[in-house]
Amino acid sequence: MGSKIEIQMVITNEFGEFNGRKFIVTKEDYESIIKVAKGFYTNGSFDLTCEDGSFMVFAPDIVQKSILKIKKRIVEDVE
């Protein structure tokens, strides 16, 4: 099977820190998310479902001034 990983996206910018909803992914899904995240600054706007269930859209000019952090925690390691 493989590892199950809990991830959470966090956006930090001049308006504050915005915590995305935590979710569980496979190792393969995590690697795909990291590949997409590398284009964070070039993909234009960015949307985020927050911990409290609210939904945010960051305009391209705000994305350019933001930091994307992806927190990772292994929750299950199956061989």
Secondary structure by P-SEA (a helix, b strand, c coil): ccbbbbbbbbbbccccccccbbbbbcaaaaaaaaaaaaacccccbbbbbccccbbbbbcaaaaaabbbbbbbbbccccc
